[in-house]
Amino acid sequence: MLPDAEPSPSPDHSPAPNPAEHPVHRRRVRYAGTHPRRFAEKYKEQAPEQYADAVAKIIASGKTPAGSHRSIMVPEILETLEPKPGQTVVDCTLGYGGHAREILARLGDDGRLIGFDCDPVELPKTVERLRQAGWDESRFIPVRSNFAGLAAGLGGLGIGAVDGILADLGVSSMQLDDPSRGFTYKDDGPLDLRMNPSKGLPASAWLAKATPERLAAALRDNADEPMAEALSTAVLAALQQQPTQRTRDFARLLHEIYRSRGWTRDKAEGDARIRRFFQALRIEVNDEFGVLEALLRQLPGCLKPGGRVAILTFHSGEDRRVKRAFAEGQHQGLYEVVSDSVRRPGAEELRSNPRSAPAKLRWAIRSGL
């Protein structure tokens, strides 16, 4: 005889577990050695609320935590813009939100800040950070656009002119640190370099279409490359033989060209020239100078009488354009006064945040009508 079958278990009518009450535990990414090197492994730096002590040590050592950004010349910008309760101020380059947070703290309950940013990856994160810090929709209004759309963006909100405008033209550390964005040759990633990954051509596709003349112009105008013509010809010829869409592969190709022609004496000099090449490509694929000139044309019309604008530049091409636009605006009577020299980061900021070294601050005040 067959053994009696075991009785079927009675149905369990208890409620299913709630994922919100019992979150699934996920182990952090493991890495070899004592310190993580890859961006995805730097779990402490990418969760600053959980690892505040570790992040504080990173900052104290003069480094920027991975995936974050340290705002540059904050006291100088606040001194220049003089944000007051009840005013409306625009941050044209919202980024990580560091400048915005300090400005918002001075605008009071009746003031508001409009934050422009074209980066669809970082903008939602920054909006969430500022919302969690207590800035609701009546006080902080995000706009997904680059600052070439300043006037149209303000018009869409029913705002004619504002009391202050800030534009920090530096690339955010979040973009530089994340290899998936393709902004750096130090980690392997797609050769992209776009601020908005859904718009325009990635750098790899731009290079595939470029002529030697166009690439030479980009290297000369965007990075002050002394060997622009010879370098552009060599790079495009090498890419025809060995196309690449990865940052590391492209950096190796550049190193080989520099070494074979005796243009660099060592790896450090080669790295410096590669950084300039990447800078030239980034400026070109994002049309950064064209976007900046569009902003400079719109600024006077977007400022109230007595309104102030502050612009942080990080490249001689940017600074020249800002200086010229401010001087022409003053000559035309659009600006009452403009800065006659640049302000630079102080010694303490340079020590604690080396990425601030190239920064130059210029400002202007709208004339009365």
Secondary structure, 3 states (H helix, E strand, C coil): CCCCCCCCCCCCCCCCCCCCCCCCCCCCCCCCCCCCCCHHHCCCCCCCCCCHHHHHHHHHCCCCCCCCCCCCCHHHHHHHHCCCCCCEEEECCCCCCHHHHHHHHHHCCCCEEEEEECCCCCHHHHHHHHHHCCCCCCCEEEEECCHHHHHHHHHHCCCCCEEEEEEECCCCHHHHHCHHHCCCCCCCCECCCCCCCCCCCCHHHHHHHCCHHHHHHHHHHHHCCCCHHHHHHHHHHHHHHCCCCEHHHHHHHHHHHHHHCCCCCCHHHHHHHHHHHHHHHHHHHCCHHHHHHHHHHHHHHHEEEEEEEEEEECCHHHHHHHHHHHHHHHHCCCEEEECCCCECCCHHHHHHCHHHCCCEEEEEEECCC
